[in-house]
Amino acid sequence: MKQRPKKLKTYLTHFPVKSYIEADILSKESTWRIMDLLRQAGAKGITAEEITQQEQIPASVVYTTLKELYRLEYVFLYPRQKKEKGERKKRFVCERGTWGKYGIDEGFDAVIKVNGIIEKIANDLRQPIMETFNDIYEKFSSKKELNQFLPTKDTNICPNCQRSHESMEFFYAILLRSIDLMITESKEFKEFLIEKGYAYEEHV
């Protein structure tokens, strides 16, 4: 199958699965092809008919898949009031949380929220992270080899959240990779774990 040139960049490439229903729908190759097309369609979205024509997937499969993806909140409908005059067909847009989605135990999530732990961490990190994001943007803007990876500007703003999902994923991916590097390879974090009794000293 000939691959289409991609208009939007990909920074995250996973779908964490939190239920048997999600596992079932995402186990199908046709779902991944539809999701990729939805993502590449950007903020304007795409109709079921366009997916059927472009991917040569049976209409029944496309409609069933879109129905399930909508129910699981992987996609949303392009707002009626923002459609072009005379347009009546439903346009499906890839939800911003889809590609950056992660799973966390509900009980654990509830406890850290109730105790204000997440809010405190977010408040403590907000300023240094925003300063870092600004530095990252300047670096990617000024270097030719990095500039090609910058998200597309002004042409893919989501009609729901009024932000570019592509740009959100870009910064999210950088932050995730940085946290992963710190936790898995940082000497300081290893020493912290040893101090708290969660790791052993390495003996040669």
N, C-alpha and C positions, 0 to 999 in steps of 0.2 A: 504493500500500500504506500503510495507516494505521500510524503509528509508535506503539509502546508507550511509556508514560512510564518513564523509567529510574530504577531504585532506587539503583544505584551510579554514582558519578561517573567520568568519563573524563578523564584527564590526559595520556595519551600515545596517539597515534593512528596508530602505524606498526608494520609488520611487516618488519624487515630480512630479506631472503631470502639464504640462504647456499648453496643448492643448487637444481638443476633440479627435484628432487622437491618442495621447498617452494614453488617458483615455480608449479609445476603445480597443487598443491592450493589455493594462495592466489589463483589466477587465477579461481576460480569464485565467482560471486555467492553461491551457496548456502553456501559455506564461511564467508564473512564473516557471513552471517545466523546461521549456527550458532554461530560464535565469539562474536558479540555476545550471543546468548541465553545461552551458557555463562558469559560474563562477568557478565551481569546476574543469573544464578542464584546467584552468590556462592559462599561456602564449602560450602553444602549440595549444590551441583551440580544436575544435571538428567539425566533419563533420555532415552534415544533416543526412546522413545514420546512423551514430553512435547514434545520438539523437533519431531517429526513433526506432532503435533496443533497446536502453536502457530504453526509456520511454514508448514504445508501443503506441506512438502517430502516427496517420496516416501521411504518407509522405507528402501529400498535405498540411496538417496543419503546419507541420514543415517548409516546404519550404516557405509558405506564411508568417509565423511568422518571419522567419529569414530575409526575404526580407524587411518586415516592420521595424524590429529592426535595420537593416543595414541603411535603409533610414533615420531613426530617430537618427542615430549615437549612438545606444546603443551597437553595435558590429562593428568590422572591420574584414577584411579578412587577414589571416596570409600571410605575404609577400611571393610572389612566389619565390624570390631568396633565401629565407631562408628555403624552404622546403627540405625534404630529396630527394635524387635523385630518379626520377621515380614517385614521388607522384604527382598526377594530380588533385585530388579532392580538392574543396574549404574547407578551415578550418576557422571557425568563432571564433573570440576571443572577450571576454567581454571587452568593452571599459572602460578605467580607470576612466572616469568621471561618469560612470553610477550609482554606488552605493553611491558615495559621492555627487551626483548631488543636486543642490538646485536651486530654482527659485528666480529671483529678477526682479522687474519691469524694463523694457528696458529703459524708459525715465530717471528713477532715476539712473540706472547704468551708462548711458551716461553722465549725469551731474557730478557725483562724479569722473568719469574718466577724463573728460575734465578739471575739476578744480584741478586735481592732488591730490585729497584727498586720494584715495586708495593707490597711490604710496607712499605718506608720511606716512600713517599708516603702510604699509608694511615695509618701511625702518626703522621706529621707533621700530617696534616690532621684526624685523628679528633676531637681536642678542640675546635678552632675550628669544625668543621662541626657537631658535636653542639650546641655553644652557639648556633650560627646556627639550627639546626633548632628549638631550644627558643624562640628569639626569634620565629621564623616562626609557630610554633604559638600563642604568646601574642597575636601581632598578629592572626592570623586568628580567634582566639577572641573578641577584644575589639571587632572592627569588624564592624558589621552587613553591610556590602557584601562582606566577605571570608568571614564565617562560613558562608555558604551553600555555599562551596567546600570546607569541611573534610570529610574522609572520615567515613563513618558509624561510630559507636562501638559496640563490644561485640556487634554482631549478625552479623559476617561474618568470624569468625576461622577461618583455614585449618586443617583437621584434620591436615595434614601438618607445616607449619612453625610452627603455633600463633601466627601473626601475620596481621594484616589485609593482604591484597594491595592493597586500595584505598589504605590509608595509605602503604604502601611506594611505590606508584606516585606518590602525591602529593608526597612528599619527593624522590623520584627525579626527577620532572619539574621541580621547582623548581631542583634542583642542576644538571641538564642545561642548563636555560635560562640559568642564571647563568654556567656555564662557557662556553656558546656566546657569550653577550654579551661576556664577558671576552676571548675569543680573536678574535672577529670585529670588535669595536668598541673595545677597550681601547687607549688611547694608550700605556700602559705596555708592553703586549704587542707592539705595533707597534715601539716603540723597542728592545725586546729582540730582535726578529727582525732589525732593521737592524744591531744590534750584532754578531749572530752571522752576518751575511751572507745572511739569508733574505728580505730585503725591501729596497726602495730608499726613499730620502727622496722625499717628494712635492714637485714643483717647480711653482709657480704660473706 
